[in-house]
């Protein structure tokens, strides 16, 4: 059953540049239907509903996306969907939400959730979320670790003590957070069995988090604590002025890597994916016998390993392999699947060329 002092913060400010040309400033990855009918942020709200009803969810996004998120999440109060005046990374964003929620409920316990992940086994996932909330109620900072499926260099890692087994619902002390490793180090991490991917899901009492911010990033904590009451008419203008003055720092650097009271849950298979690229979408979707995947009408001849997204038209592939093909009304992407992570660099090229109409 949901507890009345449990709240959720959904972080939805990213641009999803690796999903260009479908993902744009005003239609970023989190508001897209990437692997099903519901958008990624809608799916996030629905899987949390058994523990955190929409009226106790808060969303932090940007000015480009706020209106669309308000439209997509009618059950979340619009006043609780906030646009950051300026991106200052996750520590100020999470601190802002904790400051507001604690002012409304001094007993509040908060979970932080990305808006753009896929979790195929939500019932199992919620078991870990419940355990994390229980740890947070006791004054711990709790994190979820994802059992690594491969030695991936794109994720940070959480180091657990020897003997921790995937799937235990008992939190374990986190020894250390590790930055994104090189391939050799990632292989060593996975082989040891003690390292889990950091999925960016964190849990704490709001008073515990705010105390940690005062200790480790006092400038940002002071700025946030000086804001007027959330219900005040002065709040929006004060936030617009004050928030850009906060330090540009992640919650990992600001708090998690310094705090002594961090525990973690080593999740087993919850069907997690951060859907980090078009290649990840290819892996998530049903495939034909030649490993082709598509959400639009496509014919394949002597072709394998391709992903196609081209709504409203037939695509025919002849004699090509391991391609990403994404068509929109004003842009077409054709890329090698092995280079899917580099799509974000194309967005930087467009920015440099001043092609704002394509961003």
Secondary structure, 3 states (H helix, E strand, C coil): CCCCCEEEEEECCCCCHHHCCCCECCECHHHCCCCCCCCHHHHHHHHHCCCCCHHHEEEEECCCCHHHHHHHCCCCCHHHEEECCCCCHHHHHHHHHHHHHHHHCCCCEEEEEECCCEECCHHHHHHHHHHHHHHHHCCCEEEEEEECCCCCCCCCEEEECCCCCCCCCCCEEEEEEECCCCHHHHHHHHHHCCEEEEEEEEEEEHHHHHHHHHHHCHHHHHHHHCCCCCCCCCHHHHHHHHHHHCCCCCHHHHHHCCCCCEEEEEECCCCEECCCCHHHHHHHCCCCCCCCEECCCEEEECCECCEEECCCCCEEEECCECEEEEEECCEEEEEEHHHHHHHHHHHHHHHHCCCHHHC
